[in-house]
Amino acid sequence: MPHGPAEVGVGPWPGGDADWPEDPRLDPELLRHGDRRNVVDRYRYWSMEAIVADLDTRRHDFHVAIENWQHDFNIGTIVRTANAFLAAEVHIVGNRRWNKRGAMVTDRYQHVRHHATPDDLAAYLHERDVRLLGIDNLPGSDHLETMAMPRRVCFLFGQEGPGLSERAREVVDGTFSIAQFGSTRSINASAAGAIAMHSWIRQYADLSGEEAWRG
């Protein structure tokens, strides 16, 4: 095709050595070679450490946790969404190694913690006054569309297909489901994650500034 999409990011610093910036947040290697990372424009040329430090000043009060028993490919996508909505922390429960393909390296900008069991996760969160809510369409689950969403909350997602493990169902403070109207039994785990996180954003995030609507 004669025309393709514009190249992502920016090239080397246009000012050259004569106009070399002295901002300590900027990465000399990125300035020298260009910045093609999957970051918003305000973070162009910033070092990864500087970006994380800036995000830490604005993180939201919700956490995201994913059970990792089957190396589910949805985990990476959920982590990417957690980064987009600026989750406080991401928790991997079970196997330490997880499928990072869908994360698109966004995990580097998140605080990712590992917990061997659901009990370990619950203990960590309860020490910090964070409620643990599982997302699964189980009998007796609250309805996301009508429930009172806690501000300090962790959303726990099970594996694609089986959903939450038996032990996870025992240690959570409650479960909720998402309204569905078609013939499928359930929606994709990463889609459910995006819906849950966005529900928190609609209720608690500051949407008044332009920063929330960046491209």
C-alpha positions as CSV (number, residue, x, y, z in Angstrom):
1,M,0.0,0.0,0.0
2,P,1.4,3.5,-0.9
3,H,0.2,5.0,2.4
4,G,0.4,3.5,5.9
5,P,-0.3,4.7,9.4
6,A,1.8,7.4,10.8
7,E,4.8,6.1,12.9
8,V,4.1,6.0,16.6
9,G,6.1,8.4,18.8
10,V,8.8,10.9,18.0
11,G,12.3,10.8,16.6
12,P,15.5,12.0,18.1
13,W,15.4,15.3,20.0
14,P,15.1,18.0,17.3
15,G,17.2,20.7,19.0
16,G,20.5,18.9,18.7
17,D,23.4,19.3,21.2
18,A,23.0,23.0,21.2
19,D,19.5,22.8,22.7
20,W,19.9,19.6,24.7
21,P,17.3,19.6,27.6
22,E,18.4,19.4,31.2
23,D,15.2,18.0,32.6
24,P,16.3,15.1,34.9
25,R,13.1,13.2,34.0
26,L,14.3,12.7,30.4
27,D,16.2,9.7,29.2
28,P,19.4,10.5,27.3
29,E,19.1,7.4,25.1
30,L,15.5,8.2,24.1
31,L,16.5,11.8,23.4
32,R,19.4,10.6,21.2
33,H,17.5,7.8,19.3
34,G,13.8,8.7,19.5
35,D,10.9,7.4,21.6
36,R,8.5,4.9,19.9
37,R,7.0,3.5,23.1
38,N,3.4,3.0,23.8
39,V,3.0,6.0,26.1
40,V,1.0,9.2,25.9
41,D,2.6,12.3,24.5
42,R,3.3,14.0,27.8
43,Y,5.7,11.2,28.7
44,R,7.8,11.4,25.5
45,Y,11.5,11.1,26.3
46,W,10.8,10.5,30.0
47,S,12.6,7.6,31.6
48,M,10.5,4.7,32.8
49,E,11.3,5.5,36.4
50,A,10.2,9.1,36.0
51,I,6.9,8.0,34.4
52,V,6.2,5.5,37.3
53,A,7.0,8.2,39.9
54,D,4.5,10.6,38.2
55,L,1.8,8.0,38.0
56,D,2.3,7.2,41.6
57,T,1.1,10.7,42.5
58,R,-2.2,10.1,40.8
59,R,-3.1,6.4,41.2
60,H,-6.6,5.4,42.0
61,D,-7.9,3.5,45.0
62,F,-8.9,0.3,43.1
63,H,-6.7,-2.8,42.7
64,V,-6.9,-5.6,40.2
65,A,-6.1,-9.3,40.9
66,I,-6.0,-12.2,38.5
67,E,-5.8,-15.9,39.2
68,N,-3.0,-17.5,37.2
69,W,-3.4,-21.2,37.2
70,Q,-3.5,-21.9,33.4
71,H,-1.3,-19.1,31.9
72,D,-4.4,-17.4,30.6
73,F,-3.8,-15.0,27.7
74,N,-6.4,-12.6,29.1
75,I,-4.1,-11.7,32.0
76,G,-2.0,-9.4,29.9
77,T,-5.0,-7.6,28.5
78,I,-6.4,-7.0,32.0
79,V,-3.1,-5.6,33.1
80,R,-3.1,-3.2,30.1
81,T,-6.6,-2.0,31.0
82,A,-5.5,-1.6,34.7
83,N,-2.7,0.7,33.4
84,A,-5.1,2.7,31.3
85,F,-7.4,3.3,34.2
86,L,-4.4,3.8,36.6
87,A,-5.0,1.0,39.2
88,A,-3.2,1.3,42.5
89,E,-1.7,-2.2,42.1
90,V,-2.0,-5.4,40.0
91,H,-1.9,-8.7,41.8
92,I,-1.1,-12.1,40.2
93,V,-2.4,-15.0,42.3
94,G,-0.9,-18.5,41.7
95,N,1.9,-19.1,39.3
96,R,4.5,-16.4,39.4
97,R,5.1,-16.4,35.6
98,W,2.2,-15.1,33.6
99,N,1.3,-14.5,30.0
100,K,2.5,-10.9,29.3
101,R,1.8,-10.7,25.6
102,G,-1.4,-8.7,25.9
103,A,0.1,-6.3,28.4
104,M,2.1,-4.5,25.6
105,V,4.8,-3.8,28.3
106,T,2.4,-1.7,30.3
107,D,3.2,-3.9,33.3
108,R,6.5,-2.0,33.6
109,Y,4.5,1.1,34.7
110,Q,2.4,-0.8,37.3
111,H,3.1,-2.1,40.7
112,V,2.7,-5.8,40.1
113,R,2.6,-8.1,43.2
114,H,2.6,-11.9,43.4
115,H,0.6,-13.9,45.9
116,A,0.9,-17.7,46.1
117,T,-2.7,-18.3,47.2
118,P,-6.1,-16.4,47.3
119,D,-5.7,-16.4,51.1
120,D,-2.4,-14.5,50.8
121,L,-4.1,-11.9,48.6
122,A,-7.0,-11.5,50.9
123,A,-4.7,-11.0,53.9
124,Y,-2.6,-8.4,52.1
125,L,-5.7,-6.4,51.1
126,H,-7.5,-6.6,54.4
127,E,-4.4,-5.3,56.2
128,R,-4.8,-2.2,54.0
129,D,-8.6,-1.9,54.4
130,V,-9.3,-2.9,50.8
131,R,-12.3,-5.0,50.1
132,L,-11.9,-8.0,47.8
133,L,-14.7,-8.6,45.3
134,G,-14.7,-11.4,42.8
135,I,-16.3,-11.1,39.4
136,D,-18.3,-14.2,38.5
137,N,-21.9,-14.9,37.5
138,L,-22.5,-17.0,40.5
139,P,-25.9,-17.5,42.3
140,G,-26.3,-14.8,44.9
141,S,-23.9,-12.4,43.2
142,D,-24.6,-8.7,43.4
143,H,-25.4,-6.8,40.2
144,L,-22.6,-4.4,39.1
145,E,-25.2,-2.1,37.6
146,T,-27.1,-1.5,40.9
147,M,-24.6,-2.4,43.7
148,A,-22.8,0.2,45.9
149,M,-19.2,0.2,44.6
150,P,-16.6,0.4,47.4
151,R,-14.0,3.1,46.8
152,R,-11.2,1.0,48.2
153,V,-11.7,-2.3,46.4
154,C,-9.8,-5.0,44.6
155,F,-11.5,-6.8,41.6
156,L,-10.5,-10.4,41.4
157,F,-10.8,-12.2,38.1
158,G,-10.7,-16.0,37.6
159,Q,-9.5,-17.9,34.6
160,E,-11.3,-17.8,31.3
161,G,-13.9,-20.5,31.3
162,P,-13.9,-21.9,34.9
163,G,-14.0,-18.5,36.5
164,L,-13.0,-18.0,40.1
165,S,-11.3,-21.0,41.9
166,E,-13.2,-22.6,44.7
167,R,-10.8,-21.2,47.3
168,A,-11.1,-17.7,45.8
169,R,-14.9,-17.9,46.2
170,E,-14.4,-18.7,49.9
171,V,-12.1,-15.8,50.7
172,V,-13.6,-12.9,48.8
173,D,-15.8,-10.4,50.6
174,G,-18.4,-10.8,47.9
175,T,-19.0,-11.4,44.2
176,F,-20.8,-9.5,41.5
177,S,-21.9,-10.2,38.0
178,I,-22.4,-8.1,34.9
179,A,-25.8,-7.9,33.1
180,Q,-26.0,-9.9,29.9
181,F,-28.9,-10.3,27.5
182,G,-27.7,-12.6,24.7
183,S,-27.3,-16.4,24.4
184,T,-23.7,-16.7,25.6
185,R,-23.1,-17.9,29.1
186,S,-20.4,-15.4,29.9
187,I,-18.4,-12.5,28.4
188,N,-14.6,-12.6,27.9
189,A,-12.6,-12.1,31.1
190,S,-10.7,-9.1,29.8
191,A,-13.9,-7.5,28.7
192,A,-15.5,-8.0,32.1
193,G,-12.4,-6.5,33.7
194,A,-12.7,-3.4,31.5
195,I,-16.3,-3.0,32.4
196,A,-15.7,-3.3,36.2
197,M,-12.8,-0.9,36.2
198,H,-14.7,1.7,34.1
199,S,-17.6,1.4,36.5
200,W,-15.2,2.5,39.3
201,I,-13.9,5.3,37.1
202,R,-17.4,6.7,36.4
203,Q,-18.1,6.8,40.1
204,Y,-14.9,8.0,41.7
205,A,-12.3,9.3,39.2
206,D,-11.8,13.0,38.6
207,L,-13.1,13.6,35.1
208,S,-12.9,17.4,35.2
209,G,-9.5,17.9,33.5
210,E,-8.3,17.4,30.0
211,E,-5.8,14.8,31.3
212,A,-8.6,12.2,31.5
213,W,-9.4,12.5,27.8
214,R,-6.0,12.3,26.2
215,G,-5.4,10.2,23.1
